Amino acid sequence: MIGTKATPVRAVIDRAARLLDRPLWLLAPVVMHEGVAGLFCGPVHEAWSAAADLSSRRHVVWREKPVSRVLSIMPAMYDDLWVAAKGMYKVEPAVADGGEVVIYAPHVHEVSHTHGRLIDEVGYHCKDYFLKQWERFRDVPGGILAHSTHVKGLGTYDAATGKETPRIRVTLATGIPREHCERIALGYLDPATVDVEAWKKDPDTLVVPRAGEMLYRIRTSSSNGRTT
């Protein structure tokens, strides 16, 4: 959503803010790994809008064409998949159809410290998987379903055959065991087999250090159906 101002979430926040009977001001920093890139202060919408404009220029990495594979190297501050999922959805727009995102985080041993039980029950699936079986999933908290679809990415589900077809593959190279990955419908890769330096030399692989900080996008229409 970086660089996109008109979103349902922003509309809800703005509507709620209008219910308050006092002036609202915002202090909005735009932060890079190297430090603060900008600081905006003023009425909420004006400060936020200016910060969003700068963020769209500083927090997005534009690429000319999609890649077949991404290795997202997750910092230690992401201590479960719930938060390390940024390694998927921040790079997914730059992955070609049929490609793969590998979340590399040997230090991660839990799917979610808080929501693990529910995620184990539901698994990771594309949006259509839930919407076309809504009676089955209607009582699952929306945040769990949203997280599931963010991690799995785009895809289709044929209710007649029960076949789910994700647009790309998502593989965990973490401390989460193979059987657990399979139970929640994600791929598994032994992190000990990942040679980061070798992956960097592969022209079809994008290695992202400190994944989760930057959003990756493609400049023009591409095979993954995204236009930017």
N, C-alpha and C positions, 0 to 999 in steps of 0.2 A: 504493500500500500504506500510505500515511500514515494512521494512526489504526486500522489493522487489525493486531492483534497475532498472531493465530493464522494463520501462513503457513508453507508448506513450507520456505522459507529459514530462518526463525527456528527451526523444529523441528530442522533439520540443525545449526545453530549450537549450540543447547542440547544436543543429543546429543553433539556433539564436546566441548563443555566439560565434560560429566560424566566424560569419560575422564581428565581431569587430576586429579592427586592432591594438589592444594593449594587453599586458599581463593581464590576469584576475586572481585575487586571491580571496579566500573566507575565511571568518571567520565563522565557523560553530559550534555553541554551541549545546550540547545535554542536554536538561533541564528536570529535574524531578520536581515533586511538592515540594520536599525537597530542591532542589537547582540544581546547575550545575553538571552534571555527567561527562562531558568531553567537551573539547574545541579544535577544529582543525583549523589550519591556513595553507594555502599554495595554490598552483594552484587549480583552482576550482574543477576539477573532483577528484583529489586526496583527498582534504579536505572533499568534500561532501561524497565520497565513505567511508572514514574512519568513518565519523560521522554516516552514514547510518548503518554501521556494528554495532556500539555501540548502536544505536537506536533500532536495531532489537533485541538486548539482554535486553535493559532496558525499552522499551516502549511496549512490547508485553507480555500479560499474557497468558501462555499456560495452557490449561485444558485437562484432560484425556478423558472427554466425554461431549457431548452437554447437555444443560439444556432445560427445557420446557418453562421457563419464565425468563425474565430479567426485573428488575426494574432499569432503568437508572435515577439516581438522578442528575439533571442538576444544576450546580452552577448558581448564580445570574448573572454572566457576560454574560450568554447566554440569551439575552432578547427578542428573537423571535425564531420561529421554524426553520427559515433559518439556524441559527447557532446552535440551540439546536439539530438539526438533527444528530449531532455527537453521540448523545445518542443512535441512531439506528445503523448507519453503523460501529461504532467501536466495537459493541458487536454482530452484526448479524452473523458473522462466527461461534459463539459458541452456536447458538440456533438450536435446533432440528427441523426437518420438522414438520410443523403444530404448532410450538411454537408461542410465543408472546413476543414482546418487548413493555414495557410500559415506555413511556417518562414522568417522573414525574417532573413537573416544574410549580407549582402553580403560579409563578410570570410571566409566559409567557402568554400574551394576544393577540399576533399578530402572524400570519403565517409568514409574512415578512414585515418589515417596508418599504422596497424598492420595492419588487416584488410581493406583496400580490395580486394585481389585476390579474396578469397573472396566478399565481398559483391557484387562485379561479376559473379561466376559465378552466384550464387544469386538476387540481386535481393531486392526487398521484397515480402513476401506475407503473407496471413493464415495463422493456425495450420493450418486445414484443408488448405490448399494443400500443406503439407509432410507432414502426417499421412496424407493419402490418397494420397501418392506416396512412402511411407517408404523403399521399396527404392532409390529414386532419390537420396534425401537422407540416408540413414542414416549415411554416413561424413563428413558435414559437421559440424564442431564445434558442440556444443549452444549455445554462447554466440553463435555467428553466427546460428543459426536463431532464438534468443530475441530478439536485437536486431532481426532482420528483422520478426518478428511485432509487436514493440513499436511499431515505426515505422509499420507498415501498419495496425495496429489490428484490430478485430473484422471478421469477414467469413465468407463461405462459399465452398466450392469444389466444383463438380460434376465428379467424375472421369469421368463418361460423356461429357460435352461438352467438358471442359477449360476450363470457364468459371469464372473467379474473380469474386466479387462482394463488394468491400469495403463495410463499413458507411458509411464516409466517405471523402472524397478527401484525399490528403496532397500538398501542393504545395511545392516548394522555390523560394524567392526568394533564391538564394544566388549564389556565384561558380561553382557547378558548372554546366557547359554543358547546354543543352537535350537534346542527344543522349545525354549521360551519364544525365540524369534519366530519359529514356525507356527507356534500356537496363536500368535497375534498377527499372522499373515505378513511378516516382513522377512527379507532375506538375511542370511548370516554369512559372515566372513571372519575367520580367525584373525584378530588384530595383529598377532605375532607374525603373520605372513605378509603384512603390508610393508613394503619397502618404499617409504615416502620419496626418497631421492630417485628411485627408478620410475615411480609414477609421474614425477615431474618431467621426465624425459619423453614420456608418451605424448605425441602430438594430439591425440584424441581425448586426452584427460586434462581436466582443469583441477589443479590442486589449490585449495583455498585455505590458507593459514588463518587462524582466529575466525573461523566461519561463524556466521550469525551477526556480524557487524555490518556488512554491506549487502545490498540487494543487487543481484545480477540480472540484467535484461539484455535483450537483443534489439538492435537499432531498427531493423526492418522486418517485414513479414518473412516467416521461415516455416520450415516443415512442421514445427510444433503448433502451427495455427495461431501464433501470437503476433499481433501487430503493435509496434511501439513507435 
